[in-house]
Amino acid sequence: MPGSASDGLWARHLGPSLKFLTVGGLVFLFDAALYNLLVFWSPASGWGHGLLHAHPITAKVLTIVAASSLTYLGNRLWTYRDRPSPRTARSILVFVGLNVLASALQLACLGFSRYVLGLDSALADNVSGTLIGQVVSTTFRYLTYGRFVFPHDQETAPDDADIASDERTGSLQDR
């Protein structure tokens, strides 16, 4: 059947990838807007220097925490909803750990721009911390979430004993 291979490709890779990118894109907009409000908007004087302009890393940490919460919900409830619900505590702990690493990558991009290159404009912050940092951290998250945070059902995944047994009998099948 020619359609079955493409259906399998869609179900395993393209569909979840597009959902992951949609969730990430929406949360990216939220993160960028919140960061810009905290760093470049003041309730008293409008746009310019915001409440956290002198503390961009603090502002980015706050926006990442808020955005990560939304990302978890979006990916758990939509992107990976076909996967079994893992033990919630384990899933959340792994998610937090991976997000700490991904956040460090994103903060490193912003910190390099601010403190090494000395760039502190809205454009520089958005290019380094929001755009470049987000691409780097999203790539890391994409590579790790599906495997560690929202894994496929362990009961249907072949283990080493099953593979060895099937190889001996010559009945290795696509699982």
Secondary structure, DSSP 8 states (H G I E B T S, - for coil): -HHHHHHHHIIIIIHHHHHHHHHHHHHHHHHHHHHHHHHHEETTTEESS-TTTT-HHHHHHHHHHHHHHHHHHHIIIIITTTS----HHHHHHHHHHHHHHHHHHHHHHHHIIIIIS---SHHHHIIIIIIIHHHHHHHHHHHHIIIIIS---TTTS--HHHHHHHHHHT-----
